[in-house]
Amino acid sequence: MRGQQPDVNLTPGITKIFVGRQPICNKQLEVVAYELLFRSSEANYADFKDENCATSQIIVNAFIDIGLDRIVNDKNAYINITHDIIMDGHLTEFDERRLGLEILEGVPVDDELVDAVRSLSQRGHTILLDDFIFHEDLIPLVEIADIIKIDVLQLDNEAIEEHVAILRKHDVELLAEKVEGPEMFEFCKNLGFDYFQGYFFCKPKVICGKRIPEGRLAIVQLLAKLQDPKTEFSDLEGFISKDVSMSYRLLRIINTAQYGLNRRVDSIKEALVILGFRAIRNWISLLSMSNIDGKPHELMVVAMVRGRMCELLAQKTGRRDHDSFFTVGLLSVLDALLDQPMDRVLKSLPISKEINTALLDHVGPLGEALTCALAYERGDWDKLVFDRVRRDSYTKIYLDSVRWADDVGEELKAA
């Protein structure tokens, strides 16, 4: 998408890399790929004069220097690609079949471009047409493309239906991008879209008067108990010990390699002593939230990435209350999990004023850390400002958070 195109700082000897990722889900809300969001300078605008150089540089940095597995695990990666990059033939030397190429809207279509795109398709690359608006001149590309992305914010419902009717005559899959609410998700799914991209699982559009289902209400009540400052060490130990499934899953995670413990932890009491009250409370919150039915697993991965990134930012600046930073990131998806406005959800939770204002208004150190996590997630690089953290540190913090969340996410699914 053009608003996320890379600009570049060509100062000799200086290379700064920013790589974010946005999930692309299927109808079952399973992640099938990620679109990579990036820039190579700190400015938050696209320097189109240097766009081709920046795109080439980022391909090398993201796929070679950082490593594709580190960014997207075992999923495919999609990137925006320019007319010049296609025609220059650089991609024919790039033997990575998991790289999907998103051809931007407005690219002039001629026989040479069509031949070049067909060649890339034959090499095994997934071909996507981005921000697609139908025009007869685009039919040669439509016949080659694997996936066509339709910006559902750019078109009204009638226009979306017309596009689907036209494109269903061709052998392509359809991706609805910028889906921001469950109503649009259901509308597009019913029309037959195959894939979905946007913030629909992070920022759901709420239907007024909708009640929290009983199962989810129980989760809210549990979170309230966990966040209640009156809850003591012994209360927490007793609660976990009575839940065999919770105990098993918690001990399984604590004994993973990420904690680097030199001996096995076999009791909840021992886990509490080693990790501390607040860390265990966060883990129980995470396990409880992961039990909510009807929500994509990726939503929990998002919660963990945000939580871990906030925590690492706090640790990097020497803050002792880094568990509270993790809590803010973790709870930032509650509105999506419960299909309720955040202010309404928080009224049910006896959380501190600092966490409350951080979640609602993004103010204070906790809110500033959350702002950074959200900014990196969305590619808003100019908002990466937290205390004394250097600009070139955010990429490593984010990628470390992604790797940690992916590892824990696999443990959650297996536990």
GULOTOR-772340 format. One record per residue (C-alpha): z, x, y; residue in three letters; residue number from 0. Coordinates in Angstrom, 3 decimals, always signed. Layout:
// GULOTOR-772340
LOLO, Z, X, Y, ALA, NUM .
...
***
This chain:
// GULOTOR-772340
LOLO, +0.000, +0.000, +0.000, MET, 0 .
LOLO, -1.041, +1.415, +3.325, ARG, 1 .
LOLO, +2.406, +1.270, +4.903, GLY, 2 .
LOLO, +3.646, +3.661, +2.238, GLN, 3 .
LOLO, +0.879, +6.238, +2.526, GLN, 4 .
LOLO, +1.924, +9.872, +2.838, PRO, 5 .
LOLO, +1.863, +11.885, +5.991, ASP, 6 .
LOLO, +2.102, +15.626, +5.906, VAL, 7 .
LOLO, +3.694, +18.586, +7.604, ASN, 8 .
LOLO, +1.357, +21.521, +7.084, LEU, 9 .
LOLO, +3.723, +24.172, +8.456, THR, 10 .
LOLO, +3.066, +27.276, +6.310, PRO, 11 .
LOLO, +5.764, +28.021, +3.752, GLY, 12 .
LOLO, +7.556, +24.687, +4.140, ILE, 13 .
LOLO, +7.295, +21.997, +1.483, THR, 14 .
LOLO, +9.499, +18.918, +1.502, LYS, 15 .
LOLO, +9.103, +16.352, -1.230, ILE, 16 .
LOLO, +10.243, +12.742, -1.162, PHE, 17 .
LOLO, +9.566, +10.703, -4.281, VAL, 18 .
LOLO, +10.780, +7.149, -4.737, GLY, 19 .
LOLO, +9.819, +4.630, -7.354, ARG, 20 .
LOLO, +9.363, +0.871, -7.388, GLN, 21 .
LOLO, +9.335, -0.896, -10.763, PRO, 22 .
LOLO, +6.475, -3.024, -12.005, ILE, 23 .
LOLO, +7.580, -5.692, -14.491, CYS, 24 .
LOLO, +5.863, -7.925, -17.029, ASN, 25 .
LOLO, +6.519, -11.643, -17.543, LYS, 26 .
LOLO, +9.647, -10.834, -19.542, GLN, 27 .
LOLO, +10.897, -8.754, -16.578, LEU, 28 .
LOLO, +10.597, -5.564, -18.607, GLU, 29 .
LOLO, +9.561, -2.478, -16.653, VAL, 30 .
LOLO, +6.130, -1.263, -17.710, VAL, 31 .
LOLO, +5.382, +1.193, -14.889, ALA, 32 .
LOLO, +6.527, +2.522, -11.538, TYR, 33 .
LOLO, +4.627, +2.883, -8.312, GLU, 34 .
LOLO, +5.542, +6.198, -6.732, LEU, 35 .
LOLO, +6.425, +6.089, -3.038, LEU, 36 .
LOLO, +6.335, +9.314, -1.151, PHE, 37 .
LOLO, +5.791, +11.364, +1.996, ARG, 38 .
LOLO, +5.792, +15.074, +2.612, SER, 39 .
LOLO, +7.425, +15.094, +6.048, SER, 40 .
LOLO, +10.394, +13.441, +7.697, GLU, 41 .
LOLO, +8.350, +11.237, +10.024, ALA, 42 .
LOLO, +8.097, +7.553, +9.118, ASN, 43 .
LOLO, +4.446, +7.039, +9.906, TYR, 44 .
LOLO, +1.176, +7.797, +8.185, ALA, 45 .
LOLO, -0.856, +10.662, +9.591, ASP, 46 .
LOLO, -4.214, +9.496, +8.284, PHE, 47 .
LOLO, -5.898, +12.688, +9.442, LYS, 48 .
LOLO, -3.986, +14.621, +6.761, ASP, 49 .
LOLO, -3.683, +11.831, +4.195, GLU, 50 .
LOLO, -5.997, +13.447, +1.641, ASN, 51 .
LOLO, -4.181, +16.770, +1.735, CYS, 52 .
LOLO, -0.833, +15.023, +1.434, ALA, 53 .
LOLO, -1.936, +12.907, -1.515, THR, 54 .
LOLO, -3.215, +15.949, -3.399, SER, 55 .
LOLO, -0.035, +17.860, -2.697, GLN, 56 .
LOLO, +2.200, +15.024, -3.843, ILE, 57 .
LOLO, +0.279, +14.612, -7.104, ILE, 58 .
LOLO, +0.971, +18.247, -7.890, VAL, 59 .
LOLO, +4.591, +18.112, -6.728, ASN, 60 .
LOLO, +5.473, +14.859, -8.475, ALA, 61 .
LOLO, +3.656, +15.506, -11.726, PHE, 62 .
LOLO, +4.064, +19.265, -12.069, ILE, 63 .
LOLO, +6.856, +20.633, -9.862, ASP, 64 .
LOLO, +9.346, +17.802, -10.408, ILE, 65 .
LOLO, +7.949, +16.499, -13.660, GLY, 66 .
LOLO, +6.691, +13.033, -14.528, LEU, 67 .
LOLO, +9.311, +12.445, -17.221, ASP, 68 .
LOLO, +12.079, +13.119, -14.749, ARG, 69 .
LOLO, +10.772, +10.530, -12.312, ILE, 70 .
LOLO, +9.564, +7.677, -14.539, VAL, 71 .
LOLO, +10.943, +8.557, -17.973, ASN, 72 .
LOLO, +8.419, +7.286, -20.556, ASP, 73 .
LOLO, +6.705, +4.787, -18.240, LYS, 74 .
LOLO, +3.354, +4.997, -16.464, ASN, 75 .
LOLO, +3.152, +6.079, -12.834, ALA, 76 .
LOLO, +0.826, +4.492, -10.268, TYR, 77 .
LOLO, -0.114, +6.104, -6.964, ILE, 78 .
LOLO, -2.301, +5.144, -4.011, ASN, 79 .
LOLO, -5.502, +7.133, -3.896, ILE, 80 .
LOLO, -7.992, +7.679, -1.084, THR, 81 .
LOLO, -11.787, +7.548, -1.015, HIS, 82 .
LOLO, -12.079, +11.277, -0.376, ASP, 83 .
LOLO, -9.763, +12.226, -3.230, ILE, 84 .
LOLO, -11.855, +10.136, -5.600, ILE, 85 .
LOLO, -15.145, +11.565, -4.404, MET, 86 .
LOLO, -14.002, +15.204, -4.225, ASP, 87 .
LOLO, -13.591, +15.231, -8.002, GLY, 88 .
LOLO, -10.083, +16.766, -7.976, HIS, 89 .
LOLO, -8.737, +14.101, -10.314, LEU, 90 .
LOLO, -11.223, +15.025, -13.033, THR, 91 .
LOLO, -9.207, +18.233, -13.486, GLU, 92 .
LOLO, -5.942, +16.314, -13.774, PHE, 93 .
LOLO, -5.366, +15.515, -17.443, ASP, 94 .
LOLO, -2.505, +13.015, -17.246, GLU, 95 .
LOLO, -3.364, +9.661, -18.791, ARG, 96 .
LOLO, -0.128, +8.041, -17.600, ARG, 97 .
LOLO, -1.337, +8.366, -14.012, LEU, 98 .
LOLO, -2.656, +5.041, -12.731, GLY, 99 .
LOLO, -4.870, +5.127, -9.647, LEU, 100 .
LOLO, -4.508, +2.449, -6.969, GLU, 101 .
LOLO, -7.688, +2.231, -4.908, ILE, 102 .
LOLO, -6.765, +1.139, -1.415, LEU, 103 .
LOLO, -8.201, -1.869, +0.341, GLU, 104 .
LOLO, -10.946, -1.057, +2.800, GLY, 105 .
LOLO, -12.459, +1.738, +0.721, VAL, 106 .
LOLO, -16.244, +1.665, +1.318, PRO, 107 .
LOLO, -17.943, +0.676, -1.938, VAL, 108 .
LOLO, -21.235, +2.329, -2.834, ASP, 109 .
LOLO, -22.921, +3.511, -6.014, ASP, 110 .
LOLO, -21.384, +6.981, -5.795, GLU, 111 .
LOLO, -17.836, +5.606, -5.536, LEU, 112 .
LOLO, -18.405, +3.165, -8.384, VAL, 113 .
LOLO, -19.711, +5.968, -10.609, ASP, 114 .
LOLO, -16.722, +8.179, -9.754, ALA, 115 .
LOLO, -14.212, +5.389, -10.466, VAL, 116 .
LOLO, -15.967, +4.562, -13.739, ARG, 117 .
LOLO, -15.705, +8.209, -14.772, SER, 118 .
LOLO, -11.947, +8.220, -14.057, LEU, 119 .
LOLO, -11.555, +5.037, -16.068, SER, 120 .
LOLO, -13.419, +6.566, -18.999, GLN, 121 .
LOLO, -11.033, +9.531, -18.859, ARG, 122 .
LOLO, -8.189, +7.128, -19.617, GLY, 123 .
LOLO, -6.685, +6.445, -16.189, HIS, 124 .
LOLO, -5.556, +2.916, -15.404, THR, 125 .
LOLO, -7.564, +1.697, -12.418, ILE, 126 .
LOLO, -5.891, -0.677, -9.957, LEU, 127 .
LOLO, -7.302, -2.352, -6.854, LEU, 128 .
LOLO, -4.554, -2.547, -4.240, ASP, 129 .
LOLO, -4.001, -5.334, -1.663, ASP, 130 .
LOLO, -7.052, -7.083, -3.051, PHE, 131 .
LOLO, -8.972, -9.637, -0.973, ILE, 132 .
LOLO, -12.067, -10.885, -2.778, PHE, 133 .
LOLO, -15.508, -10.032, -1.450, HIS, 134 .
LOLO, -18.844, -9.918, -3.264, GLU, 135 .
LOLO, -19.212, -6.198, -2.468, ASP, 136 .
LOLO, -16.092, -5.489, -4.563, LEU, 137 .
LOLO, -17.448, -6.951, -7.807, ILE, 138 .
LOLO, -18.635, -3.537, -9.141, PRO, 139 .
LOLO, -15.046, -2.240, -8.811, LEU, 140 .
LOLO, -13.598, -5.443, -10.265, VAL, 141 .
LOLO, -15.731, -4.897, -13.365, GLU, 142 .
LOLO, -14.191, -1.453, -13.837, ILE, 143 .
LOLO, -10.591, -2.193, -12.821, ALA, 144 .
LOLO, -7.808, -2.746, -15.329, ASP, 145 .
LOLO, -5.348, -4.348, -12.902, ILE, 146 .
LOLO, -5.850, -6.104, -9.585, ILE, 147 .
LOLO, -2.918, -6.311, -7.184, LYS, 148 .
LOLO, -2.641, -9.351, -4.941, ILE, 149 .
LOLO, -0.273, -9.271, -1.980, ASP, 150 .
LOLO, +1.344, -12.708, -2.183, VAL, 151 .
LOLO, +2.786, -12.378, +1.326, LEU, 152 .
LOLO, -0.667, -11.880, +2.767, GLN, 153 .
LOLO, -2.130, -15.080, +1.251, LEU, 154 .
LOLO, -0.955, -18.677, +1.150, ASP, 155 .
LOLO, -0.532, -20.451, -2.184, ASN, 156 .
LOLO, -3.971, -22.054, -2.066, GLU, 157 .
LOLO, -5.645, -18.692, -1.448, ALA, 158 .
LOLO, -3.645, -17.114, -4.287, ILE, 159 .
LOLO, -4.841, -19.873, -6.635, GLU, 160 .
LOLO, -8.437, -19.333, -5.531, GLU, 161 .
LOLO, -8.197, -15.595, -6.200, HIS, 162 .
LOLO, -6.750, -16.178, -9.651, VAL, 163 .
LOLO, -9.559, -18.628, -10.489, ALA, 164 .
LOLO, -12.216, -16.093, -9.411, ILE, 165 .
LOLO, -10.645, -13.068, -11.093, LEU, 166 .
LOLO, -9.998, -14.842, -14.392, ARG, 167 .
LOLO, -13.763, -14.739, -14.909, LYS, 168 .
LOLO, -13.421, -10.974, -15.231, HIS, 169 .
LOLO, -11.647, -8.850, -17.828, ASP, 170 .
LOLO, -8.742, -7.785, -15.632, VAL, 171 .
LOLO, -4.984, -8.213, -15.524, GLU, 172 .
LOLO, -3.323, -9.524, -12.380, LEU, 173 .
LOLO, -0.330, -8.060, -10.573, LEU, 174 .
LOLO, +1.535, -10.013, -7.893, ALA, 175 .
LOLO, +2.994, -7.607, -5.354, GLU, 176 .
LOLO, +5.612, -8.238, -2.659, LYS, 177 .
LOLO, +7.231, -10.974, -4.707, VAL, 178 .
LOLO, +10.470, -11.576, -2.826, GLU, 179 .
LOLO, +11.996, -14.646, -4.435, GLY, 180 .
LOLO, +12.344, -16.492, -7.745, PRO, 181 .
LOLO, +10.214, -19.384, -6.492, GLU, 182 .
LOLO, +7.227, -17.105, -5.867, MET, 183 .
LOLO, +7.858, -15.348, -9.179, PHE, 184 .
LOLO, +7.725, -18.685, -11.037, GLU, 185 .
LOLO, +4.661, -19.775, -9.057, PHE, 186 .
LOLO, +2.756, -16.595, -9.919, CYS, 187 .
LOLO, +3.905, -16.591, -13.532, LYS, 188 .
LOLO, +2.688, -20.165, -13.956, ASN, 189 .
LOLO, -0.672, -19.163, -12.474, LEU, 190 .
LOLO, -0.999, -16.546, -15.185, GLY, 191 .
LOLO, -0.141, -13.281, -13.423, PHE, 192 .
LOLO, +0.583, -10.506, -15.902, ASP, 193 .
LOLO, +2.723, -8.170, -13.797, TYR, 194 .
LOLO, +5.046, -8.402, -10.820, PHE, 195 .
LOLO, +6.249, -6.008, -8.141, GLN, 196 .
LOLO, +8.610, -6.501, -5.223, GLY, 197 .
LOLO, +12.221, -7.240, -4.410, TYR, 198 .
LOLO, +12.452, -10.549, -6.248, PHE, 199 .
LOLO, +15.157, -9.174, -8.528, PHE, 200 .
LOLO, +16.998, -7.430, -5.693, CYS, 201 .
LOLO, +16.819, -9.978, -2.889, LYS, 202 .
LOLO, +16.367, -13.438, -4.367, PRO, 203 .
LOLO, +15.607, -16.362, -2.132, LYS, 204 .
LOLO, +18.597, -18.648, -2.568, VAL, 205 .
LOLO, +18.383, -22.390, -3.057, ILE, 206 .
LOLO, +21.082, -24.016, -0.921, CYS, 207 .
LOLO, +23.803, -25.739, -2.884, GLY, 208 .
LOLO, +23.010, -23.957, -6.147, LYS, 209 .
LOLO, +26.129, -23.520, -8.259, ARG, 210 .
LOLO, +26.990, -20.381, -10.165, ILE, 211 .
LOLO, +26.541, -21.078, -13.921, PRO, 212 .
LOLO, +29.746, -21.114, -15.946, GLU, 213 .
LOLO, +28.964, -17.853, -17.746, GLY, 214 .
LOLO, +28.328, -16.070, -14.480, ARG, 215 .
LOLO, +31.380, -17.659, -12.899, LEU, 216 .
LOLO, +33.478, -15.970, -15.594, ALA, 217 .
LOLO, +31.952, -12.646, -14.583, ILE, 218 .
LOLO, +32.881, -13.286, -10.945, VAL, 219 .
LOLO, +36.447, -14.114, -11.979, GLN, 220 .
LOLO, +36.619, -10.895, -13.981, LEU, 221 .
LOLO, +35.245, -8.862, -11.071, LEU, 222 .
LOLO, +37.839, -10.494, -8.826, ALA, 223 .
LOLO, +40.607, -9.389, -11.161, LYS, 224 .
LOLO, +39.209, -5.860, -11.293, LEU, 225 .
LOLO, +38.919, -5.602, -7.508, GLN, 226 .
LOLO, +42.359, -7.094, -6.860, ASP, 227 .
LOLO, +44.656, -4.324, -5.523, PRO, 228 .
LOLO, +47.547, -6.006, -7.360, LYS, 229 .
LOLO, +45.945, -5.163, -10.722, THR, 230 .
LOLO, +47.880, -2.255, -12.202, GLU, 231 .
LOLO, +47.148, +0.450, -14.748, PHE, 232 .
LOLO, +48.892, -1.391, -17.563, SER, 233 .
LOLO, +47.080, -4.648, -16.742, ASP, 234 .
LOLO, +43.722, -2.922, -17.016, LEU, 235 .
LOLO, +44.624, -1.200, -20.274, GLU, 236 .
LOLO, +45.829, -4.467, -21.774, GLY, 237 .
LOLO, +42.737, -6.368, -20.697, PHE, 238 .
LOLO, +40.315, -3.826, -22.184, ILE, 239 .
LOLO, +42.262, -3.403, -25.409, SER, 240 .
LOLO, +42.072, -7.140, -26.102, LYS, 241 .
LOLO, +38.284, -7.090, -25.913, ASP, 242 .
LOLO, +36.964, -5.193, -28.942, VAL, 243 .
LOLO, +33.358, -5.194, -27.720, SER, 244 .
LOLO, +34.331, -3.954, -24.246, MET, 245 .
LOLO, +36.526, -1.223, -25.732, SER, 246 .
LOLO, +33.769, -0.032, -28.051, TYR, 247 .
LOLO, +31.117, +0.074, -25.346, ARG, 248 .
LOLO, +33.398, +1.798, -22.854, LEU, 249 .
LOLO, +34.443, +4.506, -25.322, LEU, 250 .
LOLO, +30.829, +5.001, -26.385, ARG, 251 .
LOLO, +29.782, +5.718, -22.801, ILE, 252 .
LOLO, +32.770, +7.959, -22.026, ILE, 253 .
LOLO, +32.001, +10.109, -25.063, ASN, 254 .
LOLO, +28.398, +10.760, -24.024, THR, 255 .
LOLO, +27.326, +14.239, -23.028, ALA, 256 .
LOLO, +27.208, +13.356, -19.334, GLN, 257 .
LOLO, +30.999, +13.654, -19.044, TYR, 258 .
LOLO, +31.057, +17.023, -20.784, GLY, 259 .
LOLO, +34.436, +16.421, -22.443, LEU, 260 .
LOLO, +35.379, +19.097, -24.947, ASN, 261 .
LOLO, +37.018, +16.572, -27.274, ARG, 262 .
LOLO, +36.427, +13.017, -28.339, ARG, 263 .
LOLO, +38.254, +10.217, -26.525, VAL, 264 .
LOLO, +39.456, +7.597, -29.003, ASP, 265 .
LOLO, +41.723, +5.330, -26.979, SER, 266 .
LOLO, +41.439, +3.269, -23.822, ILE, 267 .
LOLO, +44.712, +4.667, -22.531, LYS, 268 .
LOLO, +43.433, +8.213, -22.892, GLU, 269 .
LOLO, +40.196, +7.234, -21.136, ALA, 270 .
LOLO, +42.166, +5.771, -18.248, LEU, 271 .
LOLO, +44.214, +8.946, -17.923, VAL, 272 .
LOLO, +41.171, +11.233, -18.010, ILE, 273 .
LOLO, +38.823, +9.269, -15.768, LEU, 274 .
LOLO, +41.290, +7.438, -13.557, GLY, 275 .
LOLO, +41.869, +3.805, -12.674, PHE, 276 .
LOLO, +39.012, +3.344, -10.215, ARG, 277 .
LOLO, +36.379, +5.002, -12.402, ALA, 278 .
LOLO, +37.304, +2.830, -15.393, ILE, 279 .
LOLO, +37.311, -0.244, -13.166, ARG, 280 .
LOLO, +33.772, +0.553, -12.081, ASN, 281 .
LOLO, +32.655, +0.981, -15.678, TRP, 282 .
LOLO, +34.145, -2.353, -16.713, ILE, 283 .
LOLO, +32.411, -4.003, -13.752, SER, 284 .
LOLO, +29.107, -2.462, -14.828, LEU, 285 .
LOLO, +29.530, -3.538, -18.457, LEU, 286 .
LOLO, +30.465, -7.050, -17.392, SER, 287 .
LOLO, +27.510, -7.379, -15.028, MET, 288 .
LOLO, +25.138, -6.151, -17.734, SER, 289 .
LOLO, +26.142, -9.135, -19.881, ASN, 290 .
LOLO, +24.579, -11.665, -17.510, ILE, 291 .
LOLO, +21.704, -13.388, -19.286, ASP, 292 .
LOLO, +18.321, -14.090, -17.736, GLY, 293 .
LOLO, +18.245, -10.999, -15.532, LYS, 294 .
LOLO, +16.036, -7.932, -16.066, PRO, 295 .
LOLO, +17.639, -4.776, -17.409, HIS, 296 .
LOLO, +15.984, -2.928, -14.540, GLU, 297 .
LOLO, +18.328, -4.717, -12.124, LEU, 298 .
LOLO, +21.266, -2.911, -13.718, MET, 299 .
LOLO, +19.355, +0.355, -13.523, VAL, 300 .
LOLO, +18.849, -0.306, -9.802, VAL, 301 .
LOLO, +22.590, -0.967, -9.449, ALA, 302 .
LOLO, +23.436, +2.273, -11.237, MET, 303 .
LOLO, +20.961, +4.341, -9.216, VAL, 304 .
LOLO, +22.416, +2.983, -5.986, ARG, 305 .
LOLO, +25.972, +3.472, -7.162, GLY, 306 .
LOLO, +25.381, +7.005, -8.370, ARG, 307 .
LOLO, +23.449, +7.997, -5.244, MET, 308 .
LOLO, +26.232, +6.676, -2.999, CYS, 309 .
LOLO, +28.768, +8.535, -5.133, GLU, 310 .
LOLO, +26.820, +11.815, -5.000, LEU, 311 .
LOLO, +26.447, +11.531, -1.220, LEU, 312 .
LOLO, +30.215, +11.113, -0.958, ALA, 313 .
LOLO, +30.854, +14.080, -3.235, GLN, 314 .
LOLO, +28.416, +16.268, -1.313, LYS, 315 .
LOLO, +30.318, +15.620, +1.911, THR, 316 .
LOLO, +33.715, +16.270, +0.318, GLY, 317 .
LOLO, +35.009, +12.695, +0.345, ARG, 318 .
LOLO, +37.758, +11.947, -2.136, ARG, 319 .
LOLO, +37.100, +8.213, -2.377, ASP, 320 .
LOLO, +33.713, +8.655, -4.056, HIS, 321 .
LOLO, +34.580, +5.930, -6.589, ASP, 322 .
LOLO, +34.522, +3.424, -3.728, SER, 323 .
LOLO, +31.024, +4.604, -2.849, PHE, 324 .
LOLO, +29.933, +3.979, -6.428, PHE, 325 .
LOLO, +31.471, +0.502, -6.213, THR, 326 .
LOLO, +29.443, -0.350, -3.112, VAL, 327 .
LOLO, +26.171, +0.670, -4.727, GLY, 328 .
LOLO, +27.026, -1.127, -7.950, LEU, 329 .
LOLO, +27.996, -4.397, -6.253, LEU, 330 .
LOLO, +24.953, -4.364, -3.966, SER, 331 .
LOLO, +22.965, -6.335, -6.572, VAL, 332 .
LOLO, +25.514, -9.138, -6.993, LEU, 333 .
LOLO, +23.450, -11.543, -4.900, ASP, 334 .
LOLO, +20.508, -11.022, -7.250, ALA, 335 .
LOLO, +22.622, -11.252, -10.395, LEU, 336 .
LOLO, +24.276, -14.492, -9.338, LEU, 337 .
LOLO, +21.436, -16.059, -7.325, ASP, 338 .
LOLO, +23.821, -16.546, -4.421, GLN, 339 .
LOLO, +24.014, -15.154, -0.865, PRO, 340 .
LOLO, +26.066, -11.981, -0.710, MET, 341 .
LOLO, +28.552, -13.421, +1.788, ASP, 342 .
LOLO, +29.281, -16.326, -0.543, ARG, 343 .
LOLO, +29.759, -14.038, -3.552, VAL, 344 .
LOLO, +32.117, -11.756, -1.650, LEU, 345 .
LOLO, +34.355, -14.643, -0.657, LYS, 346 .
LOLO, +35.288, -14.852, -4.350, SER, 347 .
LOLO, +36.196, -11.171, -4.564, LEU, 348 .
LOLO, +39.397, -9.671, -3.098, PRO, 349 .
LOLO, +37.668, -6.444, -2.091, ILE, 350 .
LOLO, +38.657, -4.194, +0.778, SER, 351 .
LOLO, +37.401, -4.808, +4.293, LYS, 352 .
LOLO, +35.486, -1.505, +4.174, GLU, 353 .
LOLO, +33.546, -2.476, +1.031, ILE, 354 .
LOLO, +32.963, -5.991, +2.355, ASN, 355 .
LOLO, +31.446, -4.823, +5.641, THR, 356 .
LOLO, +29.460, -2.131, +3.849, ALA, 357 .
LOLO, +27.822, -4.731, +1.602, LEU, 358 .
LOLO, +27.237, -7.298, +4.333, LEU, 359 .
LOLO, +26.493, -5.221, +7.409, ASP, 360 .
LOLO, +25.866, -1.691, +6.044, HIS, 361 .
LOLO, +28.373, -0.206, +8.492, VAL, 362 .
LOLO, +30.953, +2.523, +8.085, GLY, 363 .
LOLO, +30.569, +5.536, +5.763, PRO, 364 .
LOLO, +30.233, +3.267, +2.717, LEU, 365 .
LOLO, +27.555, +1.197, +4.421, GLY, 366 .
LOLO, +25.702, +4.276, +5.633, GLU, 367 .
LOLO, +25.557, +5.666, +2.086, ALA, 368 .
LOLO, +24.245, +2.327, +0.818, LEU, 369 .
LOLO, +21.636, +2.330, +3.586, THR, 370 .
LOLO, +20.429, +5.717, +2.362, CYS, 371 .
LOLO, +20.195, +4.505, -1.239, ALA, 372 .
LOLO, +18.220, +1.439, -0.173, LEU, 373 .
LOLO, +16.021, +3.506, +2.146, ALA, 374 .
LOLO, +15.043, +5.962, -0.571, TYR, 375 .
LOLO, +14.393, +3.110, -2.960, GLU, 376 .
LOLO, +11.946, +1.559, -0.479, ARG, 377 .
LOLO, +10.412, +4.678, +1.005, GLY, 378 .
LOLO, +12.001, +4.340, +4.465, ASP, 379 .
LOLO, +12.532, +8.061, +4.848, TRP, 380 .
LOLO, +13.611, +7.989, +8.498, ASP, 381 .
LOLO, +16.784, +6.130, +7.473, LYS, 382 .
LOLO, +17.998, +8.966, +5.251, LEU, 383 .
LOLO, +20.907, +9.934, +7.467, VAL, 384 .
LOLO, +24.370, +10.417, +5.998, PHE, 385 .
LOLO, +26.992, +12.663, +7.549, ASP, 386 .
LOLO, +25.972, +16.321, +7.184, ARG, 387 .
LOLO, +23.640, +15.965, +4.205, VAL, 388 .
LOLO, +20.497, +18.025, +4.721, ARG, 389 .
LOLO, +17.171, +16.217, +4.737, ARG, 390 .
LOLO, +15.864, +18.292, +1.857, ASP, 391 .
LOLO, +18.832, +17.322, -0.364, SER, 392 .
LOLO, +18.011, +13.632, -0.761, TYR, 393 .
LOLO, +15.230, +14.076, -3.296, THR, 394 .
LOLO, +17.463, +15.944, -5.732, LYS, 395 .
LOLO, +20.302, +13.452, -5.238, ILE, 396 .
LOLO, +17.963, +10.532, -5.868, TYR, 397 .
LOLO, +16.311, +12.077, -8.932, LEU, 398 .
LOLO, +19.690, +13.050, -10.382, ASP, 399 .
LOLO, +20.790, +9.432, -9.859, SER, 400 .
LOLO, +17.655, +8.097, -11.558, VAL, 401 .
LOLO, +18.115, +10.385, -14.559, ARG, 402 .
LOLO, +21.802, +9.463, -14.840, TRP, 403 .
LOLO, +21.056, +5.739, -14.557, ALA, 404 .
LOLO, +18.260, +5.886, -17.118, ASP, 405 .
LOLO, +20.536, +7.706, -19.583, ASP, 406 .
LOLO, +23.417, +5.282, -19.078, VAL, 407 .
LOLO, +21.028, +2.356, -19.174, GLY, 408 .
LOLO, +19.891, +3.389, -22.635, GLU, 409 .
LOLO, +23.533, +3.614, -23.691, GLU, 410 .
LOLO, +24.198, +0.133, -22.333, LEU, 411 .
LOLO, +21.301, -1.300, -24.316, LYS, 412 .
LOLO, +22.391, +0.501, -27.474, ALA, 413 .
LOLO, +26.118, -0.269, -27.171, ALA, 414 .
***
